[in-house]
Amino acid sequence: MGENPFLSVLKILAFAILAFWVALVFWQRTELEDKIERLITKVSGMEEATQRSSGAIERLADKIKGGGGEGSGIVTQPEAKKPEAYAWGDTPPPWVQGRAAKLWGSLGDNFLQPDLDEPEAISIDDPRADPEGKLTFWYGSNPPDTNAITLNESDFNTRIRQYCSEFLADTHTKNGYRYKPALAYRVEHSEDRKQWIIWLRPGVRWHTPQVDLAKYPHLKGQHEFTARDWVFTMNAVMDPTVNASHTRSYFEGFERVELVDDHCFIMHWSDPTWTAIGSNLELVRPVPEFVYGYDENGNKIEEATRGQQINEHWFGKGYHFVGTGAYYVREFRKEDVVVCERFPEYWGPLPNVKTRVMQIIDSQSAAQTKFEAGDFAYQSYLIPQFEKQVETLDAWKEGKIERTWAWASSFAYIGYKCTHPIFKDPLVRRAMTHAANRERMLELVNAGKGKIITGPSYWNAPTAPQDVTPLAFDLDTARALLKEAGWEDTDGDGVLDKEIDGQRKAFEVVAKYPSGGSSFPIVFDIFKEDLLKIGIKIEIQTLQWAQYLKDVTEDRNFEICALGWNTSGWDNDFTQIWHSSQIEEPKSSNHIEFKDAEVDDLIVKARKVFDEEGRIAVQGAVHRRINELQPYTFLFTVQMPVASWKSQISDLEPANQWVTRPFLRLWPVYVPRKR
């Protein structure tokens, strides 16, 4: 029997209504989920803003309650008026009281000056920028620890310290002889430069240590950066049992630091030097006493055991870091990744990029592969690699990747152990440089884009004498110099030899350099080939970074080494690397054990010259003498293309405007907002 037609129509209609109802519910649910997601995003932003506001309110309440008296840790800085509003005035701000107020203006005007040339970063509220933006890029090799006092490592300095901690003052963008406010907003010095009075910016907070605070209760709470932290830092740096010789060498003539109150102190110098200016203001980044002044159990570290306990401090060994910068180290996973997050209670303008993720990768080629896959926002290349790898990508051809040119602030070198029986003779070292075809090396390393250098000053610095030219590649001159130094092939085996300390010694040496880079294999392939033509045999050893540091800087177990130095790009004090006093310092930068009385005298003299013209003359003389003695074969400084994904990072050009330390800064950049 067939179904009733009316019933069939009714079923179809009911099914249609049901389907419509299900679709409506699904659509409404989707809309609701979208609304909820948008609401969560807004709430997150409001929560962050609320945290910043409540933190500021709490600090302000504490300041008002504390009264800001002399010696107290509490100040009464009005939030609406920044210290810079008072910094150059004759009258101290209201929160400066007691002796600190009486000292205001006692030694003259403010030594600090505003930097009118500094590129301005776009604000966190700029509609072009994503305030939740994340930058992912390459860190480099894993450091041995993150000890804020003892570690002296380039990647750590430029990746972590640069953004997570601060100096008392910063040099100007285009003039390294001038300083602008940072943690300090006013500095005065006596006419003889023996006293420097420094007023600290009030209300600056240390980051919260990213550890289990239940396990380390002594690290709980909010901690303000004060002059007491600076006193602690200086006492640690100047302690000869602390592994801080790389910093201590700049404080020759330093006498003591005098605490005035929590936001004012005086640096006393018995023998004022030019380096004291930078040492006072832009050499040491303060470390928190509440962290490094105590052991893992919260017990105060006594002076008698300070060196050992700071050198092996659990906080740095555990890859933790605390600073005062615009970012805090949220996570540091050894040999994996570093995550830095915007610090909501930073004293200055908040950066528009919220998160910086840095992946720890030993190999530069592996880092480049990560960039090409879109995992890194930017990556610097040597030109041959850029042409072979980036310019072949579809993303490059489609305009999704852009290129910015940047000069390195560093130079590469081949170093000779100057106390070694072979290399103690400067004639031999000059011969080695004449045998180095640096033009060919630079051509193969970076398509010739760069500068062959002649000495330790940055090639474009005012202190680098422009009339000193690189020693020419000339194997005949190299042979003549070696013969003058007593090296000849007496047995006809093609290798030079000489009697040293009563024994016939063949000119066969070992060169060591760290793995991970692409330049030194090219450099030594060329060098080894040309040296063999004049009777010198080199064995090459490529070492992992930790082993290289142990062999070269700690044990001095090498004959030839190769590496690079970062420079200020301006006017460097040469003591740390070139003064003979540093030879005996453990882990010294003078690991080649270079010693020359004339260079020593010039370095000491340079520390007493304060005027620009005089400094250019004496620093140029240091450069000339070192060029004459050739303790290094100074190689080159390169100019490299920096590739970046347009969708991940913007405004790299303003980040490349610095004359002093001319590497790319990442604080003017921003992550473009998704459209």
Secondary structure in CASP SS format (residue, H / E / C, confidence):
PFRMAT SS
TARGET T0000
AUTHOR 0000-0000-0000
METHOD secondary structure of the structure
MODEL  1
M C 1.00
G C 1.00
E C 1.00
N C 1.00
P H 1.00
F H 1.00
L H 1.00
S H 1.00
V H 1.00
L H 1.00
K H 1.00
I H 1.00
L H 1.00
A H 1.00
F H 1.00
A H 1.00
I H 1.00
L H 1.00
A H 1.00
F H 1.00
W H 1.00
V H 1.00
A H 1.00
L H 1.00
V H 1.00
F H 1.00
W H 1.00
Q H 1.00
R H 1.00
T H 1.00
E H 1.00
L H 1.00
E H 1.00
D H 1.00
K H 1.00
I H 1.00
E H 1.00
R H 1.00
L H 1.00
I H 1.00
T H 1.00
K H 1.00
V H 1.00
S H 1.00
G H 1.00
M H 1.00
E H 1.00
E H 1.00
A H 1.00
T H 1.00
Q H 1.00
R H 1.00
S H 1.00
S H 1.00
G H 1.00
A H 1.00
I H 1.00
E H 1.00
R H 1.00
L H 1.00
A H 1.00
D H 1.00
K H 1.00
I H 1.00
K H 1.00
G H 1.00
G C 1.00
G C 1.00
G C 1.00
E C 1.00
G C 1.00
S C 1.00
G C 1.00
I C 1.00
V C 1.00
T C 1.00
Q C 1.00
P C 1.00
E C 1.00
A C 1.00
K C 1.00
K C 1.00
P C 1.00
E H 1.00
A H 1.00
Y H 1.00
A H 1.00
W C 1.00
G C 1.00
D C 1.00
T C 1.00
P C 1.00
P C 1.00
P C 1.00
W C 1.00
V C 1.00
Q C 1.00
G H 1.00
R H 1.00
A H 1.00
A H 1.00
K H 1.00
L H 1.00
W C 1.00
G C 1.00
S C 1.00
L C 1.00
G C 1.00
D C 1.00
N C 1.00
F C 1.00
L C 1.00
Q C 1.00
P C 1.00
D C 1.00
L C 1.00
D C 1.00
E C 1.00
P C 1.00
E C 1.00
A C 1.00
I C 1.00
S C 1.00
I C 1.00
D C 1.00
D C 1.00
P C 1.00
R C 1.00
A E 1.00
D C 1.00
P C 1.00
E C 1.00
G C 1.00
K E 1.00
L E 1.00
T E 1.00
F E 1.00
W E 1.00
Y E 1.00
G E 1.00
S C 1.00
N C 1.00
P C 1.00
P C 1.00
D C 1.00
T C 1.00
N C 1.00
A C 1.00
I C 1.00
T C 1.00
L C 1.00
N C 1.00
E C 1.00
S H 1.00
D H 1.00
F H 1.00
N H 1.00
T H 1.00
R H 1.00
I H 1.00
R H 1.00
Q H 1.00
Y H 1.00
C H 1.00
S C 1.00
E C 1.00
F C 1.00
L C 1.00
A E 1.00
D E 1.00
T E 1.00
H C 1.00
T C 1.00
K C 1.00
N C 1.00
G C 1.00
Y C 1.00
R C 1.00
Y E 1.00
K E 1.00
P E 1.00
A C 1.00
L C 1.00
A E 1.00
Y E 1.00
R E 1.00
V E 1.00
E E 1.00
H E 1.00
S C 1.00
E C 1.00
D C 1.00
R C 1.00
K C 1.00
Q E 1.00
W E 1.00
I E 1.00
I E 1.00
W E 1.00
L E 1.00
R C 1.00
P C 1.00
G C 1.00
V C 1.00
R E 1.00
W C 1.00
H C 1.00
T C 1.00
P C 1.00
Q C 1.00
V C 1.00
D C 1.00
L C 1.00
A C 1.00
K C 1.00
Y C 1.00
P H 1.00
H H 1.00
L H 1.00
K C 1.00
G C 1.00
Q C 1.00
H C 1.00
E E 1.00
F C 1.00
T C 1.00
A H 1.00
R H 1.00
D H 1.00
W H 1.00
V H 1.00
F H 1.00
T H 1.00
M H 1.00
N H 1.00
A H 1.00
V H 1.00
M H 1.00
D C 1.00
P C 1.00
T C 1.00
V C 1.00
N C 1.00
A C 1.00
S H 1.00
H H 1.00
T H 1.00
R H 1.00
S H 1.00
Y H 1.00
F H 1.00
E C 1.00
G C 1.00
F E 1.00
E E 1.00
R E 1.00
V E 1.00
E E 1.00
L E 1.00
V E 1.00
D E 1.00
D C 1.00
H C 1.00
C E 1.00
F E 1.00
I E 1.00
M E 1.00
H E 1.00
W E 1.00
S C 1.00
D C 1.00
P C 1.00
T C 1.00
W C 1.00
T H 1.00
A H 1.00
I H 1.00
G H 1.00
S H 1.00
N H 1.00
L H 1.00
E C 1.00
L C 1.00
V C 1.00
R C 1.00
P C 1.00
V C 1.00
P C 1.00
E H 1.00
F H 1.00
V H 1.00
Y H 1.00
G C 1.00
Y E 1.00
D C 1.00
E C 1.00
N C 1.00
G C 1.00
N C 1.00
K E 1.00
I C 1.00
E C 1.00
E H 1.00
A H 1.00
T H 1.00
R H 1.00
G H 1.00
Q H 1.00
Q H 1.00
I H 1.00
N H 1.00
E C 1.00
H C 1.00
W H 1.00
F H 1.00
G H 1.00
K H 1.00
G C 1.00
Y C 1.00
H C 1.00
F C 1.00
V C 1.00
G C 1.00
T C 1.00
G C 1.00
A C 1.00
Y E 1.00
Y E 1.00
V E 1.00
R E 1.00
E E 1.00
F E 1.00
R E 1.00
K C 1.00
E C 1.00
D C 1.00
V E 1.00
V E 1.00
V E 1.00
C E 1.00
E E 1.00
R E 1.00
F C 1.00
P C 1.00
E C 1.00
Y C 1.00
W C 1.00
G C 1.00
P C 1.00
L C 1.00
P C 1.00
N C 1.00
V C 1.00
K C 1.00
T E 1.00
R E 1.00
V E 1.00
M E 1.00
Q E 1.00
I E 1.00
I C 1.00
D C 1.00
S C 1.00
Q H 1.00
S H 1.00
A H 1.00
A H 1.00
Q H 1.00
T H 1.00
K H 1.00
F H 1.00
E H 1.00
A C 1.00
G C 1.00
D C 1.00
F C 1.00
A C 1.00
Y E 1.00
Q E 1.00
S E 1.00
Y C 1.00
L C 1.00
I H 1.00
P H 1.00
Q H 1.00
F H 1.00
E H 1.00
K H 1.00
Q H 1.00
V H 1.00
E C 1.00
T C 1.00
L C 1.00
D H 1.00
A H 1.00
W H 1.00
K H 1.00
E C 1.00
G C 1.00
K C 1.00
I E 1.00
E E 1.00
R E 1.00
T E 1.00
W E 1.00
A E 1.00
W E 1.00
A C 1.00
S C 1.00
S E 1.00
F E 1.00
A E 1.00
Y E 1.00
I E 1.00
G E 1.00
Y E 1.00
K C 1.00
C C 1.00
T C 1.00
H C 1.00
P C 1.00
I C 1.00
F C 1.00
K C 1.00
D C 1.00
P H 1.00
L H 1.00
V H 1.00
R H 1.00
R H 1.00
A H 1.00
M H 1.00
T H 1.00
H H 1.00
A C 1.00
A C 1.00
N C 1.00
R H 1.00
E H 1.00
R H 1.00
M H 1.00
L H 1.00
E H 1.00
L H 1.00
V H 1.00
N H 1.00
A C 1.00
G C 1.00
K C 1.00
G E 1.00
K E 1.00
I E 1.00
I C 1.00
T C 1.00
G C 1.00
P C 1.00
S C 1.00
Y C 1.00
W C 1.00
N C 1.00
A C 1.00
P C 1.00
T C 1.00
A C 1.00
P C 1.00
Q C 1.00
D C 1.00
V C 1.00
T C 1.00
P C 1.00
L C 1.00
A C 1.00
F C 1.00
D C 1.00
L H 1.00
D H 1.00
T H 1.00
A H 1.00
R H 1.00
A H 1.00
L H 1.00
L H 1.00
K H 1.00
E H 1.00
A C 1.00
G C 1.00
W C 1.00
E E 1.00
D C 1.00
T C 1.00
D C 1.00
G C 1.00
D C 1.00
G C 1.00
V C 1.00
L C 1.00
D E 1.00
K E 1.00
E E 1.00
I E 1.00
D C 1.00
G C 1.00
Q E 1.00
R E 1.00
K E 1.00
A E 1.00
F C 1.00
E E 1.00
V E 1.00
V E 1.00
A E 1.00
K E 1.00
Y E 1.00
P E 1.00
S C 1.00
G C 1.00
G C 1.00
S C 1.00
S H 1.00
F H 1.00
P H 1.00
I H 1.00
V H 1.00
F H 1.00
D H 1.00
I H 1.00
F H 1.00
K H 1.00
E H 1.00
D H 1.00
L H 1.00
L H 1.00
K H 1.00
I C 1.00
G C 1.00
I C 1.00
K E 1.00
I E 1.00
E E 1.00
I E 1.00
Q E 1.00
T E 1.00
L E 1.00
Q C 1.00
W H 1.00
A H 1.00
Q H 1.00
Y H 1.00
L H 1.00
K H 1.00
D H 1.00
V H 1.00
T H 1.00
E H 1.00
D C 1.00
R C 1.00
N C 1.00
F C 1.00
E C 1.00
I E 1.00
C E 1.00
A E 1.00
L E 1.00
G E 1.00
W E 1.00
N E 1.00
T C 1.00
S C 1.00
G C 1.00
W C 1.00
D C 1.00
N C 1.00
D C 1.00
F C 1.00
T H 1.00
Q H 1.00
I H 1.00
W H 1.00
H C 1.00
S H 1.00
S H 1.00
Q H 1.00
I C 1.00
E C 1.00
E C 1.00
P C 1.00
K C 1.00
S C 1.00
S C 1.00
N C 1.00
H C 1.00
I C 1.00
E C 1.00
F C 1.00
K C 1.00
D C 1.00
A H 1.00
E H 1.00
V H 1.00
D H 1.00
D H 1.00
L H 1.00
I H 1.00
V H 1.00
K H 1.00
A H 1.00
R C 1.00
K C 1.00
V C 1.00
F C 1.00
D C 1.00
E H 1.00
E H 1.00
G H 1.00
R H 1.00
I H 1.00
A H 1.00
V H 1.00
Q H 1.00
G H 1.00
A H 1.00
V H 1.00
H H 1.00
R H 1.00
R H 1.00
I H 1.00
N H 1.00
E H 1.00
L H 1.00
Q C 1.00
P C 1.00
Y E 1.00
T E 1.00
F E 1.00
L C 1.00
F E 1.00
T E 1.00
V E 1.00
Q E 1.00
M E 1.00
P E 1.00
V E 1.00
A E 1.00
S E 1.00
W E 1.00
K C 1.00
S C 1.00
Q C 1.00
I C 1.00
S E 1.00
D C 1.00
L C 1.00
E C 1.00
P H 1.00
A H 1.00
N H 1.00
Q C 1.00
W C 1.00
V C 1.00
T C 1.00
R C 1.00
P C 1.00
F C 1.00
L C 1.00
R C 1.00
L C 1.00
W C 1.00
P C 1.00
V C 1.00
Y E 1.00
V C 1.00
P E 1.00
R C 1.00
K C 1.00
R C 1.00
END
